[in-house]
Amino acid sequence: MIRTENLCKYFNGIKAVDDVTFSVQKGEIFGFLGPNGAGKTTTINVLCTLLRPTSGRAYVNDYDVTDDPNNVRKSIGLIFQEPSLDDRLTAEENLDFHGIIYDIPKDIREERKKELLEMVDLWDRRKDVVKTFSGGMKRRLEIARGLLHRPALLFLDEPTLGLDPQTRSHIWNYIHHLRDEQGITIFMTTHYMDEAENCDRIAIIDYGKIVALDTPEALKKLVGGDVITLKTIDDEKAVREIGERYHLHVRRDAKGIHLEIKNSEEFIPEFISSFSTKINSINLRRPTLDDVFLKLTGHEIRAEEASAREKMKQHMRMRGR
Amino acid sequence: MFWKAVYVICLRDIRRFFREKSQVIGSVARPALWLVIMGTGFNTIFRAQAGTADTYSQFLFPGIIGMTVLFTSVFSAVSVIWDRQFGFLREILVAPVSRTSIAVGKTLSGCLQSMIQGGIILGLSFLVDVHLTVVMIIQVFALIFLASFALSSLGLLIASRMESFEGFNLIMNFLVMPMFLLSGAFFPAQGLPMWIRSIVSINPLSYAVDALRGVILGVYEHTLATDILFMAGFAIIMTAAAVTAFNKEA
């Protein structure tokens, strides 16, 4: 459904998308996971023909995004990160605009409009001006609009950004429903780790490069087993002791000492009974995508949010660009 | 597909226009105020030149139509910047229609809005004691269409180059206001210093006002043919430039 070959997009010498190659199969839910500024939205903008690639190739539904943008546009539906509705028009008028510009015959348009507005629970509000809608309602309306022309492929750029948990899980239900019922392919971006677990496959992207691409389960296996977080009365001494006794690589931060262990069930009892430094608390959990991201990039995803662009620039300077 | 895109872009703008009641009321109230206050105020010191209008209000009337066409056209085109800011432009740009159809749609939408607003002002002709025939009304609408086509495509050309609102004041102060003041809408250009006359002579709005004044009051500075030719030429060049600029938006 999507195929890219060495795709690059530079903005004034900054590599927003840097030599990205991947492919997405039909019917797949494919996620792009990374901090803000990592190049997720830029990649979507290239794939949906809003930006021209600097170099490399990208094919959507087997059409080249540079040479055949109109056929690409016919194949895709988009739900943008920021609302792209006309908020002075009613919900229905927004859908009508979309239906006419995508050349959907009137009778089919009316039928789908009803079906989709009912699906997103907005049929009763169809005559209301979008300005009066909440963020969640707007997002739902955008999803309905993006599906009106029955695209083979749906792009969702941070589809649940800034929405309450209830709406988020609602939207995820729609997305799974669409894939299961209509075989639609979904390409989405997110920086919520827990959301990325809904995807069939995930590409982790950082500073414009794909650092890993696999199923969520396989990615979690990249972390060496379960994650133990430890708090002791003397962390410094504890780190030294772990190093000497178990030859394990540990990581320290404000939350305590973190270590990755394969056979944690057997490790913990032995560890507690024989460890000489007094332990204040110990916590064991399965690895999450957060751990994967940290492992692969050396930094946490959430810390990046505030000034991802700045860090990106710094990173570029460090590389001597 | 081409004309469907043009149609739906116009439809949206017209719906938006009528949705804002304050905008509709303003579109009647503003020209009415100009005509009544400016017209009445200057009537007393206005001495009609041989063969021109009886009163200043009458002289001003075609100018007010020209003013409205200018503002409506430019604002309509510049709404592209709003759409860019509020995201709706992306909805248009990812649709499977050509950039040319989008640009033409926006230009024609400006023409439509100008004709609606111009029609409203024609309805105010009784305020200034101007009598219109059916033929005159048809001619006026044709001229409004042509003038608006030229001015909307100029606006679109500018809007396609602007990313945000910041440049908007610049356009208002250094383009729209001078075009408005130096168009012969308020005072005839003859007998003014050379530098003013030269600006007036390259201002497309001057030709629109001259043609409107000719049709409504029967007095021309140029001829109707010159006015139409200048506006048509300007419209063709600007539309070509605007379409090219729009096509560059990937």
Interface residues (C-beta under 8 A of the other chain):
Chain A: C48 T49 L50 L51 R52 N70 N71 R73 K74 I76 L78 F80 E82 P83 S84 L85 D86 D87 R88 L89 E93 F97 H98 I100 I101 Y102 D103 V129 R145
Chain B: M1 K4 A5 Y7 V8 L11 R12 R15 R16 R19 E20 F86 G87 F88 L89 R90 E91 I92 L93 V94 A95 P96 V97 S98 A250
